[in-house]
């Protein structure tokens, strides 16, 4: 196997170890948007076993945890080892506008989607306007 010389590869690896190889939870990129009467949170978790993904709600705190195990190749000499392993963690504070009892989630093609329904009290509603004549009748009969 022919390999080209890259004078910056060792510096690149060192910077990766110093900046990206830190202990603790890894970064989990997410998108969050509202679609009708629900919020949709999509988290990128490529290569993660769905059984290691955990989504829970405690009061107004939504927590997403996942674990990626490192590839193990006994006796192998790694030429590149760039895919991060370890734990992933994101937490989100839910406002009063989300119904925590109806939250659902699914994992497909490396993307975790969490559906956060808008609570009934946070949905917009029409206020009936009463005319002056009806207001007077309401006062007399009440």
RABELTA-V855730 format. One record per backbone hydrogen bond with DSSP energy under -1.0 kcal/mol. NH is the residue of the N-H (numbers start at 1). CO is the residue of the C=O. E is the energy in kcal/mol with one decimal. If there is no record, write none. Layout:
NH;CO;E
NH;CO;E
This chain:
9;6;-1.3
12;8;-2.6
13;9;-2.5
14;10;-2.3
15;11;-2.6
16;12;-2.2
17;13;-2.3
18;14;-2.4
19;15;-3.0
20;16;-1.9
21;16;-1.1
26;87;-3.0
31;42;-2.3
33;40;-2.0
35;38;-3.1
39;116;-3.0
40;33;-3.2
41;114;-2.6
42;31;-2.7
43;112;-2.9
44;29;-2.3
45;110;-3.3
48;45;-1.4
52;49;-2.3
53;50;-1.2
54;65;-3.0
56;63;-2.3
58;61;-2.4
61;58;-1.5
62;92;-3.1
63;56;-2.9
64;90;-2.9
65;54;-2.9
66;88;-1.9
68;86;-2.7
76;73;-2.2
86;68;-3.1
88;66;-2.8
90;64;-2.1
92;62;-2.7
94;60;-4.0
98;95;-1.3
99;117;-2.8
102;99;-1.4
104;115;-1.8
106;113;-2.3
108;111;-2.5
111;108;-1.6
112;43;-2.7
113;106;-3.2
114;41;-3.0
115;104;-3.1
116;39;-3.1
118;37;-2.5
119;97;-2.2
122;119;-1.1
135;131;-1.9
136;132;-1.8
137;133;-1.7
138;134;-2.0
139;135;-1.7
140;136;-1.9
141;137;-2.4
142;138;-1.2
